[in-house]
């Protein structure tokens, strides 16, 4: 079904014939002895794996500037004569995959999404980005960042292309212990098939569709241009038969804090395997090192091999898991995550079949999908002096880069499917305050209940 399709693969998904470095010096020249399940499925379906794409180191970042290979530049409006001050971020951490699709280098690309790493680059580069329901796509062969959040996602120029790739890789895999059981997949699929069939019999998936607009997804940081464009899309959906319903997800404001505690804690555990002994970089201990202390030996390799951002998250995560901080940080973050899941379950009409609830019960007053902006702004400048992220050495010089995930993190914490679709471009102002000619892409996200990926894709195609 994918014969002749060219697909690029993010550099944290292992391939036996190409290096897998995770854009980190610690894994330079590493080649896996096996292929990831998603890579095998694509190859068995006739797709051509044309190469690996740059990413933030081990998937840790929102702007694709934390890479041993250098930053990923947004290919939109990029030409040789443009000065470096006008170069913009492709988003992260799957920026290389989004840029490859946007530049026409491949038909589709695989990325990974932990807290928005597929949807954010898709929005910045003007392509389609799908984060599937957690557990639908195998993680076997994906280098772990945060196991309870990581998902393999798809980037493509059109929703139909993303669906073709997704349908190929969304199969149960016995090698993945986090894979959703087949019976749960079938239950979720049966729950939406009747609605999709009924809506399409009326001529459009939007007929009778209930679309929720979460009020908490319009933060003060959200660009006014993007807000206006989202409102235009909402008006168009209403004109085509959809019912627009305002909803509230009250725990949203705590999502970002919860995410960075949990993701960093899991990362600190996962990064412990990189010690220079079994594979990857090894730095010979300097004279005077106490060779009887393994920590002293490991530290030299890890300090040289890990980038600043990875080191920062390891330290944060290790502290969150320490005896003094475990209750106040890690457990509290887990409680917030559960509140966020409960908010979504109350909002949707279809129950969550992949939850701890013994008997999932539909909510007749709930909505079918949620709609919100994919990012708070268009692609930020890579140059510091023209950036709103501070005056340091790069756009990550303050906490501004972490705020990029504020709209994408909640769906990741809840394990829900989310699709970013390009809806237009916004006009930015240049450094002198005059209106520039360039128009930069923006995206809108469709979020559904767990297992309703087909419905999310159908709505995304209608918006497209």
N, C-alpha and C positions, 0 to 999 in steps of 0.2 A: 504493500500500500504506500510505501514511502520511496519507491524506486526513483532514483535520479535526484532525490532531495539532498541538498548540501546542508550539513548541520555542524555547527561549532560547539565545543564543549568547554565549560568553565574549568579552570585549572585546578579546582579542588575535587573533581570527579575523576577517578582513576581510569587510566587507559594503558593497555599493555604494550602498545606500539608507539606511544608518545609520552614524553616526560610529564610528570604531575608534580609541580613544585608548590602549589598553593600560593604562588607569588611570594615565596619566602626563601631567604638565603639558606635556611636550615635544611631545606629539601631540594637544594639545587641539583639538577641532573638526576633526580630520583625517578625511576621507571617502575611502575607497579607490575607484579607478576601476573595480574589478572585484570579483566575489564569489569567495570561497574555494571550492575544489572541493567540500568537504563541504556548504557552504551551497547550492550549485547542486544537488547530489544530493538534498538534503532538499526543496528547493522543487520539483524535477521530480517528486518522489514525492508531492506534495500537501500537505506539511507547511507550517504557517504559522510564519514567523519572527516572534516577537512582540516581540523586543527584545534588547538586549545586557546582559550581567551584569558586575558589578563583580569585580575580581580584584586580587591583588597586582601592583604595577607590573611590567610585562613578564613576569609569572609568577614573580617572585622573592620567595618567602616561603612560609611554612607555616601562617600564621594569618590571612591576609587583613587585615593592619593597615597594610600598606605600599601605600596607594592614594591618588591625588590626590582621590578622591571620598570618602575616609573609610573606616573599617573596616566589614566586613560582620558584622552581628550574627546569631548563631544564632537562627533563628525558633522553635526548639523551646521550648515553655513561655514564650514571650515575650509579654507583655501590657503595655498602656500604664501600668499602675500599678506595674510592677516598677522598682525603683531601678537606677541605672546600675551600681552595684557588682555586681549579679547578672547583668549581661549577659555572654554567653559568645561566644567566637569560633566562627565557622562553619568555620574551617579554611581552608587556602590551598594553592595560589593560586587554585583554582577555587571559592572560597567563595561567590561570588555565584550561580553555577550551582547549587550544592548547596542554598543557601538558597531559591532560587526554586522548586526542585522540592519541598523540604520544606514550604514555605509554601503549596503548591498553586497557585502562579501560572502553572505550565506543566506539560505532561505529561512533558516530558523536556528536557534541556539538554546542550549541548556544552561540554566543558571541555578543557583541555590538561593533560597529565601529564608532567612532566620527572623528578621524583624522588618522586612521591606526591601530586601536586597535584589528582588526582581522587579517589583512594582515601581520603586523610585527611579532606577535607571530607565525603565520603560517610559515613564513620564517625562524625564529630562531629554531623552533622545527621540521621542515621538514614535514609539513602537508599542506593540501589544505585549503585555507581561502578565503571565498567569502564575499565581501561587496556588497549587491544588490543596484540597483538604489534607490535613496531616494524616499520613498512613496510607494514602491511596497509591503513591508512587514510591517504589523501593529506594531506600537509602543505602543499600548494600554497595559499597565501593565509593561512597561519598565521605570525604575526609571530615570528621566531626568537628563542629564548633560548639554548638549547643544541641544535644541530641533530642531534647523534648520540643525543639522549635524548628530545626532544620527541615526544609522541604526542597525537593528538586522541582524547579519551575521551568517554564517555557517562554521564550521570547521570539516573536515573529512580527512580520510587517502587517499581517491581517489576522483577525480572530479565527477564520477558517483554517489557516495554516497552523495556528497554535493548537486548535482542536485536533487536527490530524496527528500532530506529534503527541499530544496528551493522550489521545485514545490508544496510541501504540504503547506508551510506557506505563499507563495506569492499570497494571495487573498485579495480582497478589504474588508475593515473593517469599518463599519459605526461609530464605536466608536473612530476611529483615525481621528482627524480633518486634519492631514497632509497626509492622504492616497490619492494616485493618483486616480482620477475618472476612472471608468471602461472603458469609451469610449477612454480615453487617452491611457490606457494600450493596448487596441485593436489596435489603430492606430500604436503604436510603434511595436507591434507584427507583424502586417501586413507588416510593412516596412522592416523587416528582413527575413520573412519566404521565400520570393521568392529567396533571395540570398542564404539562407541556403540550400534550396531544389536544386537550380542550382548547387552549389558547390558539394553537396553530389552525384549528378547525375554523376559528373565527377570523382567520386571515393574518394574525400577527401575534407574536409572543407577548406583546405589550397589552393586548386586550384582556382586561380583567386582572392585570398584574398589580399587586400592591407593593409600592416602592416606599421604603422608609427613609426619611432624611434625618439622621441623628444630629441633634442640635449642638452636641459637644464637639462636632467635627468642623466647627467654624472658629478656631482659636484666633487670638489677636495677631498671631504671627502670619496668618493666612493672607496672601496677597489679595488686594481688592479686585484686581483684574481676573484672578482665578475664581473668586467668589461670584463675580458677574457671569462668567462663562458657565459655571456650574448651574447657576439659576436659569440660564438660557436652555441648558440641556433638560432640566427639570420641567420647564414649560413645554418643551417639545415632546417629552414623554407623556405628559398629561394630555396634550393634543392628539396623541396617537392611541389613547385608550387606557393608559395606566392611571392608577389611583395613587395620589401622593399623600403620604401619611407622616406627620412629624413624630419622631420617636426620641426617647431619652435613654442614654446609656451612661448612667451617673458615675460609674467607676472609671470612665475613660481618662480622667485627669491624672490618675495614679498609674496608668499603664506604662508610661515611659520609664518611670523610676523602677517599677517592678521588673520590667524587661531587662534593664541593664544590670540589676542585681542577679537575676536568674541566669542570664546568658553568660555573664562574666564568671559566675560560680561554676557553671558547667564547662566553660572554656578552660578554667584553671585546672580542672580535672583532666580534660582531654589533652591539653598541651603537655601534661606530665610525661607522655610517652616519647617526646622528642628530647633525648638525652645524649645523642651522638654515639650510642653504643651499638644499636642494632642496624640503624640506617640513617641516611642524611649526613649533614655536616658533623665533623668532629674537630674540635680545636684542642691541640696538644697543650696540656697544662703547663703554665709558666714555671720556671725553676722556683722552688720554695713552696709549691702547693702541697698541702697535706693529702697525699694519695690514698690514705686510709679513710678519708671522708668523701664518700661518693658525691655528696652535695657540692663540695668544693670543685670537683672535677666537672660535674654536670653544668655548674653555673657558668663556667667559661665558654662552653659551647652554646648554651642558651642565650647568654648575653650578646654573643657575636651573631648568632643566627636569627634571633627574633627581632623584629622591628619594634619601634617605640610604642606603637598602639597596642600590639599584642602583649608586650611587657606590662603596659598599663592595665590591661584587662585581666591579666593573670594575677597581678597584685590585688586589684579590686575584688576579684572572685575568691582568691585565697583568704582575704580578710573576711568576706561575707560568710565563709564556711568555718571560720575559726570559732572556738568555744565561746569567746566573749561576744561575738557578733551574730552567731547563728540564729538565735531567737529573734533578735531585733531587726535583722535584715533579711536573711534567707527565708525564714518561716513566714514573716510578714509579707514578703513578696509573693510567696505561694498562696497566701490567703487572698491577696489582691487579685492574683490570677484567677482564682476560683470565682471571685465576685464579677470579674469581667466576663467569664464564661456564662455565669448566671444572667447577666444583663442581656447578652446575645440570645440566650435560650428563651428569655421572656419576650424578646422582640420578634422572633421568627414564628411563623405559622407552623412550619414543619418541625417536628421534634429532632433533637440530636440523638441519633441512634448509636453514636460512638462515645456516649457519656456513661457515667457511673449510675445513672438513674435506672432502676430495675425495669420500669414500664414507661417508656417514652410516650408522652401524651401530646397530641397536636394542640396548638393554641389558635382557636378560630378567629381571634381578633388580631393575630400577629401579621407581620408583613412577609412577603416572599423574598425580597432582596433589600439590601441597604445600598445607598449611593452617597459617595462623598469624594472630595478632591483627593488625588493620589499624593500630592505633595503641597507644601505650603508656599512654594514659589517655583519659578522655572529654573533651569540649570544655573548654578552659581558660577561666578568667574573663578578661574584657577589662580589668577594673580591676586595677591593680598591687598594691594593698595586700592583696588576698585571693588573690594569685597565688603559685604556687610558683616563678615564674620570676625572682624577685628583687624588689628594692624600688625600682627605677628608675622612669622616667616611664611605661613601658609594659611589656607582657609580653615584649618583645624586648630587655630591658635587659641580659641576659647571654646565654650560649650555650644556654640551655634551649630556646629556640624552634627551634634547628637540630637538636636531638635528636629532635624530633617525627618526622622522616623516617627514623629508624633502621631501621624495619621495612619501609618501602616502597622504599627506594633500591636494594637488591640486584636486584630484578626489573627496575627501570628500567635499570640498568647492563647487564643481560643481554638487554634487549629482549624480555622475556617477557610474556605476557598475565596480568593479575591483576584479580580482581574482588572488591570489598568488598561484603559483604552484611550488613545489620543483623541482629544476633542477640539483641538485648535491650537493656535499659537498666540502668545501675548507679546505686546510690544514693550521692550525695555528701554530705559533711559541710559544714555552713556554718561561718562564721568563728568562732562560739562553741564549736564542737566538737559541737554537737547534731546529730542526724540530720535532714536536710532532707527535705521531702516530694517534692522533684523527683527524677525519675529521668531520667538523661541517656543518649542512645543510645550504643551501642558497635557495632563491626563486626568481622567476621572475613574474612580474605582467602583466596581460592583462587587458586593460582598454577600455571600449566601450562607445558609446553614450548612453544617458538616455534611458532605456527600452530595450536595446539590451543584456540583461543578458543571454539569450539563446545562442546568438552568442559568447559571452565572454566564456561561459562554454564549448561550442563546440571547440573553439580554444585552451582553456586550456587543454581539453582532448587530443587534437592532440599533444600538446607539451609534455604532460605527457607520 
